[in-house]
């Protein structure tokens, strides 16, 4: 299946987890990818996997901090130049942190919101001109099940993801007549670096009974990041051509 042959794709958060899995899925389907991440070491692992798969000839990696406006301006411009244009932007980069809300400092709040919400906005703003000049352009943003369902100790994270969800609707409406689609994935119960062990750095005195209902009803536990990557590949391809301005929950029925 080569749904991405000739497609030019920029993916953030590409050094681990769902972002890395999405890079490899798009490469496997024939796409050309710029993989961006704040972690140089993470990108090295992504590149090594692509080399093992024989797809590294269509991969470029770039260290990028999406919370830094100047870095985003330069990074997106370099990615567009490298690809010769842009057709798909996947905003997988983000951070997950937890704290009692009454103990949440402004610095803690701002770090999460700046990285997740403002960083996603900056990537979209800088990529839009190239996307609108591209072929069947698509933006895939990352919300979370926490945007719509109660996840204790994650007020800042939930707020950032709810903002991304709302922003996606606005962008889909604003640019739809110009041929741009904008969609969200809302993962939950996905195994990644952010969710292993105590996952998002839960407070030591966290009441774990509050999480008993946060388990999938299908499968045997959390799913792998490739589960979400497959959905992203569908949404940003011809198969998702009639999907825009909405979000798709991917959580194994955790939040039914």
N, C-alpha and C positions, 0 to 999 in steps of 0.2 A: 504494500500500500504506500503510494507516494503522493499523498495529499499536499505535501509541502514542497514539491519539486519547484524550484524557482522562487519560493517564498523567502522573504528576508525578515528575520525575527530577532528582536532584542529581548532578552530575559534577564531580569534582576534576581538577586537571591540565588544565583546559579551555582554557588559553591557548596551547597548542601541541600538535603531534604527534598521538598517538592520542586524547588527551582532547578536543582540538578537533575532530577528525574524528568522534568519537562524538557530540558536541553536535550537529553538523550532520546526522548520520544520524538521530538521534532527532527533531530538529526536522522533518526532511523526512518523517518518518513520523507527524507529528501531535502529538508530545509537547510538554509544557511543561517547560522546563529552567531550572534555576539552574546556571550555569556558574561554578565557583570556581577560582581560581588565585592563586598568590603574586605573579604578574606582572600589574600593571595594564595594561602595554603589550600583553602577550599577549592579555588579555581584550578589549582594544580591537579587536585584529585579528579575534577571534572574532565580536564584535558587528558589525563592518563586513561580514564575510562573510554573517552572518545577514540583515543589512539588504539586501544585494545579492540574496539568495535570497528575500526577502519573508517570512522566518520570524521576524523580530526581535520581533514582537508577542507571541511565546510564549517569549521569552528574557529572563532576568535575569542579570546578571553580579555577582560578588562577589569582592573581594580577600580571600584566606584563606591563612594559613600553617598547614598541617596539623600541623606540629611544635609548635605553640603551643597548649597545652590550653585556655587561656582563649579564644583566638580561635576554636577549634573549637566550644566550647560555645556561644558567641554566634553564630557563623556558621551552624551547623546550625539553631539555633532560628530565626534570621532566614529561612533558606531554607524551612523548614517553614511558617512564617507566610506567606511570600510565595506559596507554592504551594498553601496550604490543606491541607497534608498531604504525605505522601511515599509513593511506591510503589516507586521504584528508586533505589539508591545505586550509583554507579560510582566506584570508588576508583582513578583513573588517575594521581593525583599521585605523583611519586617522583623521586629523583635517582640518577644513575649516575656513579660515580667509580671509578678504578682506582689501584692501587699495589702494589708488591712487598709481600707479606705481612710480611716481616721488617722493612719500613720503615713499616708501618701504625701510626700513633699512635692512642692511645685517643680523642683528639678527632676524628680522621678516621673511625674506626669508629663512634663515637657519633653523629656527624652523619648518616651513612647509615642506621644502624639506627633512630635517632629519627625521621627523616623518613619512611622507607619503611614500617617495621614498626609503630612506635608511632603514627605519624600515621594509618595505616590503622585501627589499633585504636581510636583516639580518634574517628575519623569514624563507625565502626560503633557504638561505645558510645552516642554522642550521637544517632545516627539511629534506633537500634533501636525505641524507643517509638513513634515516628511510623510507621516501617515496619510494625510489628506491627498498627497500627491502619489500615493502608492496604489497597489492593486488590492481591491476588496479589503480595506484596512480594518483591523480589529484591535481593540484594547481589552485585555483580560486582567482584571484587578482581583486582589485577594481580600475578601471580607473574612468572616469567621462565624461559626455558629454562635459565638459569644455576642455577636451584634444583635441577635434576636432572642436568645435564651439566656437564662441566668447562669453565669459562671462566677462563683464567689471569688473575692480577692483580685478580680481583674477589671475593676471599673475603668481604669485608664486604657487598658487594651481594648475592652469592649467599645468604649467611646471612639477610639481611633478607627476600629473596624466598622462601626456604624456609620461614621463619617465617610469612609471609603464607599460604602454601599450607596449612600445618598448621592455622593458625588458622581458615581457611575451612572445613576439614573439621569442626572442633569446633563452629563456629557452625551449620553446616548440620544437625548432629545435635541440638544443643541446642534449636533453634527450629523444626525441621521440622514438628513436630506442631501448631505454631501457624500453619502455612501459609507460612513464610518459606523461600525457596530461597537458597543461597549457593554461588556458583561462582567459579572462577578462570580467567582467560585467562593463558597463558604465551607471550607473543610472543618471537620470535627472528627475526633477519634482516629487521627492519623498518626502513625509512628514516625517521628522525626527527631532531630537533635533538640527541638524545642519541647518535646513532650516525653522524653525518656526519663526514667527515675521519678523524681519529684517535679519533673517537667519545668514549668515556668517559675521555678524558685519560690514555691509556696512558703508562706511563713511557717516557722517551726511549730507554732501552736495552732496551725490551721485545723479546722474541724473537718476531717476527711469524710465524715458521714454526709456532708453536703454534696459529695461527688458520687454517691452510690448510684444515682440515676444517670450519670454521664458515661454510659457504656453502650456500645452498639448491640443491636438485637440480631444481627446476622454475622456470620463468621465466628471466629474464635478469639476476638479481641481487636485491638487497633489494626487498621489496614496499613499497607506500605505506601510511601509517597507516590509510587507509580500509578496507584489507583486514581489519584487526582490528576496526574500528568496526562492520563488517557482522556479524561474529561476535558481538560484544557485543549488538547489536540483536536478534539471534536468541535468544541465551541469556536475555535479560531480558524476552522477549515470550512469548506463548502457545506459540510454536513450541518454546520450551525448557522447557515446563512439567514434563517428566519428568527434568530434569537438575539435580542438586544434589550438593553435597559432593564435587566433583571438579574437575579442571583440564583445559583444552583447549589443547594445544600448537598454535601458529600460526607455523610457521617454514619453510614450503615444503619440508619434508623434510630440513632441515639436520641434524637430530639423529636420523635413523632408525637 
